[in-house]
Amino acid sequence: MRSIKTLVIWSAIISLGAIGFIVWTIGGHAGTTTTQPTHTYVDAQGRSHKTPIHDGDTSTPTHDSTTSTHTKTTVSRQTALQQLWQDSPFPQWQVAVYDYQTQQTTSVSNTTDPMTLASVTKVGILASVLQQQTAVSSDNQPLVDKMIQKSDNDSAQALYDQVGSTGLQRTYQAFGLTNTTVNNQHWGWTTSTATDQVTLLSHIFQPNQVQLTTEQQATIQSEMLAVDSRQKWGVGQMAQTTAVKNGWLPDDDDPNSWSLNSIGHVIDGQKAYDVAILTHGQSFDAGTQQLTNYAQQTMHILEETTS
């Protein structure tokens, strides 16, 4: 059985983006090795999974909108994205993008069912903590840092215990997430849609939001900008400046079938996007590489289309 599983003021996010990019660059590969390194990923249920670290997992994207040689597409953005993702290897997928230039959301999918969020839920937990407590306390700051930047589950659980399932659901409802449901057994089994997750990101990154103050938005933004470079696959590889949170969780009955999700805010020159990609059905190693590949192709389509 399957696991039951945000633009404040531009100057603020661009400044934070520079900080995040420095952290990202410093966190890259150093030196050479004669053996293939591995990294232990801990899923949203606390289970460890050792997987090889590939060069592509932490490399800085070389793609630049000013030098792209891709032929401009003549089809609509939605059609181009649907054509791209329907050929992906993921049995289930949902993609949603909010374009800050056109102020339009584009969504494509091969399933309308809410999907398991895994550690992407941690963004909602932080938002709920801020709604209930106004600011992150000195006691909670280390927990918040580890929960978002390192995807630490114990820290997430400690913060989740403070807001509770009811509090988290109330936050989602206040943000207008109509297809997101908190799982009372485990926060990692919370289900949602890509469109709902883009709505969540809008509350974190768009200015003049009611549910979060500018200071609260900046708190979440800075945490997502500082995510460990090894956890910045997917949306984290769409441009040089990204604020991201990923989630990963294997099925109980099939360790080679994972929920692999990536949400975040992407700054590409003068353009910006909120992007949510939810997938299910691939192994962790292959799936994260494929998700990154298709996320980067999604970026090319966003550059070539406006609607």
Secondary structure, 3 states (H helix, E strand, C coil): CCCCCCCCCHHHHHHHHHHHHHHHHHCCCCCCCCCCCEEEEECCCCCEEEEECCHHHHCCCCCCCCCCCCCCCCCCHHHHHHHHHHCCCCCEEEEEEEECCCCEEEEEECCCCCEECHHHHHHHHHHHHHHHHCCCCCCCHHHHHHHHHCCCHHHHHHHHHHHHHHHHHHHHHHCCCCCCECCCCCHHHCEECHHHHHHHHHHHHCCCCCCCCHHHHHHHHHHHHCCCHHHCCHHHHCCCEEEEEEEEEECCCCCCCEEEEEEEEEEECCEEEEEEEEEEEECHHHHHHHHHHHHHHHHHHHHHCCC
